[in-house]
Amino acid sequence: MERSKSCGDADHNPANMARPVVALVGQPNVGKTTLFNALCGLRSQTANIPGTTVDARTGTCSDARVIDLPGTWGLDLNQPEAEAVRDCLGGHRGATFTPDVLVIVLDAANLARSLHLAVQVLSSGMPCVAALNMIDVAQRRGLQIDPSKLASWLGCEVIPTSARSRQGVDELRATFSRAKESTATLPDSTDPSGTSDWVDGVIRESIPTPPPADQDRFGDRLDAAFTHPLLGIVIFLAVMGGVFWTIFEFAGIPMDLIELIFGHVGGWLAAVLPDGAVKDLIVDGIVGGLAGTVVFLPQILILFFLISLLEDTGYLARAAFVMDRVLRKFGLPGQAFVPMLSAHACAIPAIMSARLVPDRRDRLAVILVAPFLSCAARLPVYVLLIGILFAEQPVLAGLVFVGAYVLAIMAALLSALLARRTLIKGAARPMVLELPAYQWPSLRSAILTCWDRGWLFIRKAGTVILGMVIVLWWLSTYPKPPEPVQATNTDTSIVAQDDAAPINPMAWSFAGRIGQGVQPIFEPLGWDWQLSVGVMTSFAAREVFVSTMAVLVAGGDDTDDPQVLKRIATARRDDGQPMFTAASAASLLVFFVLAMQCLPTLAVTAREAGGWKWAALQFGWMSGVAWFAAWITWLIVTWSGG
């Protein structure tokens, strides 16, 4: 990976090249990323470590270029994160990810745990400095740590810090240049059989006064509730329900605003640009494509903001512990609950949040099945089809609506179970975690996380999504239908127009022809070519199905007009038969519940999973399951008289 792709434009400044490259190394839940944010702020971005599927954040501060390496419990583990950290420390991942100085981030509230990784890092012989992070939490617990004694044991400088309040951050930054010229030295007793004794000695001398026995009774009571087999699940459902509600409730206004802005931009361009293909491309293709991409941004920002807050408080680790018992039965880890919950808003941020899952096989399983879960884009289709099926039966309509969500969840869980027993063999890796201390979340860190993830979404996924939408626009626009044949007299004035019905532009386009070409595939499901066109266009975005049907059968795309929806529901096929029978509507509903109909999601899957082969597998499996289930549904409803 080129340096310009990983460290931002600031790294091209020759003055920046003289700065030491500082890497933050630490275990999960030690506040490492919060410390990185305190050092670099907005002067950072996420980059993929070359040759891996592991991300690291890179940025600049006044004294160094900083790398936030992925958290790992140990350098000797057989995990992608541990391998990436080992290779970076050994200089095997390119100059961009080869550090001059290592900052070992220690959890002051749980020092013994952090020291086991510290021994491995210090044994590398590289220049090091230790950040005794979350010192404020340790002091509230009654822990009085002597930094000078700790430094004598570690053989490097120790700086007490609280990344959330920025305590000690400037002092830490000042050590980078000094540390570059030094070498960490460890006592002789650093072999695996002597590490525990060494850690005991460090704790004994660095913390001479033990904390009070009742120093965290409130935290113990919270743990008893949050990790309880029954109460813990109830609390989890309440908390995640709140997250779910917040995403839907608060994302609506900014999403509407984004659509309004792009609508005005498109309208202005439509007014000033001359008619022609270029105008259509810019207004309908580029502007429309960007609008369809950026409209997801509020959901992504809210999701990562809330996840950052929950993780910062320490609750996320407790929730993962509770859900691990349920999800592991299907080959999924406890950390999968966050992506699976957020997938009910949008599969794109759900797949991106799968980075919370540490094991690559577990992460792949989550990425592959997350799009099964019913996202917000499916709702317009659900409303249309369930309304057709149960127009005068609100109770049944409500039950079927809930059933659609249940069917999606079961499909995701069973697909994960199948994947873990065949393609990605193995049970979900048991979670090994030590519950972090409770603390107030950092709003600054949450905001910076939103910025980082939002910009990553626009920069990485937006370009691919835009290209796909432009291609789909072209397919649905060209070729143009021929003009109606007109009769003329000898002086070339128009005297009559052919009474033949006008050609449907959608049917004449490449997309329409594709729909007619693939109609034999969907014919066993009870669909005609018009429904096939609607399904094909919905692969760009599921909600496009409703507007496509409005254009095809109602002559407009105003789907808010109840008369238009009524015309869709009562539309006829070419042979005069109803387009939406009970059987065809039911099979369509099941297909939309289960099918992969979101090209942007496929693009994100390819990026997050490490290749297009995974996106192709996801598309093929979900489409196959959806077709088979829709066929079974059509047969059952038809045989029952529908």
Secondary structure by P-SEA (a helix, b strand, c coil): ccccccccccccccccccccbbbbbbccccaaaaaaaaaccccbbbbccccccbbbbbbccccccccccccccccccccaaaaaaaaaaaccccccccccbbbbccccccaaaaaaaaaaaaaccccccccccaaaaaaaacccccaaaaaaaacbbbbbbccccccaaaaaaaaaaaaaabbbbbcccccccaaaaaaaaaaaaaccccccccccaaaaaaaaaaacaaaaaaaaaaaaaaaaaaaaaaaaaaaaaaaaaaaaaaaaaaacccccaaaaaaaccaaaaaaaaccaaaaaaaaaaaaaaaaaaaaaaaaaaaaccccccccccccaaaaaaaccccaaaaaaaccccccaaaaaaaaacccccccccaaaaaaaaaaaaccccaaaaaaaaaaaaaaaaaaaaaaaaaaaacccccccccccccccbbbbbbaaaaaaaaaaaaaaaaaaaaaaaaaaaaaaaaaaccccccccbbbbcccccccccccccccccccccaaaaaaaaaccccccccccaaaaaaaaaacccccaaaaaaaaacccccccccaaaaaaaaacccccccccccaaaaaaaaaaaacccccaaaaaaaaaaaccaaaaaaaaaaaaaaaaaaaaaaaaaaaaacc
